[in-house]
Amino acid sequence: MLQQQPTNFRALRQMADLLLVSKQKSEALQLIRIILTQEAYIEQNYGIMKIYINEVLTGATNQQTFREGVKTKLAQLEG
């Protein structure tokens, strides 16, 4: 997924969570920083489905929510 959509916020967040569970903190922090610094992947194809994809699958329409969530996670990790 991340090869085709490198800024898919939902996939980045889920991968960061898995890395944290696996005790791979530095790798997880790299993914969190992508969410905080880059624009989310926005699906342009698939007609009417692109609305669902951008809202649910990529997090593009909820970028601020994803960023707030990872800011909280980052504060916990650094604090």
N, C-alpha and C positions, 0 to 999 in steps of 0.2 A: 504494500500500500504506500509506504513512505517513499519508495523509489519513483512512483508515478505522481504522488501528491506530497512532496517533501514538507509542505506546511499545512498538512491536514491536522488541525488542532486536536481533534478527538483522538486520532491515532497517536499523536505525539504525547498527549497526556496519559493515555493508557500504557504506552511503552515506557514512559518515565516511571509510572507507578510499578510496573513489573520490574524495572531495573532496580528500584529502591528495595523491593521485596528481596531481590537477589543480591543485595548489598553492593550494588554498582552505582554508588552515589555520584561520582564524577560524570558518568555517562548520562545519568538521569538529569543532572543539572544542565548539561549541554542541550538536552531536548526542551527543558523548561525555558532556557534562555531564548530558544527559537520562538517559542510561543510569545514571549515578552517583547521580542524585538522585530519580528517579521509579520507581514500580513498573511492572514489565513488563505489557504487554497480555496478558490471559488470555482465551483463547477459551472461550466458554460454550456455544456451539451445536455442532452436528454430531455429537452422540452419542459413539460410541466413537472417532471420528476426532479429537475434541478433545484426547485424550491425546497423540496423535502431533503435532497442530498445536502444542500448548503445549510439547512437548519439543523438537521439531525446527524448526518454522517460526517461532515467535515468541520462543523462548528463555525463556519464562516459568518453566519448572521448573528452569532453569539460570541464574537471575539472578546468583548469586554468581560463577559462572564467567565470564559476560559482563563483570561489573564488574571482576573481577581482570584480564581481558584489556585492558580500556580504561584501567585504572589504569596498567598497564605502558606502554601507548601514550602516555598523557598525560605520564608521567614522561619518556619519550623526547623528546616534543615540547617540553616545558618546560625540559628539562635541557640 
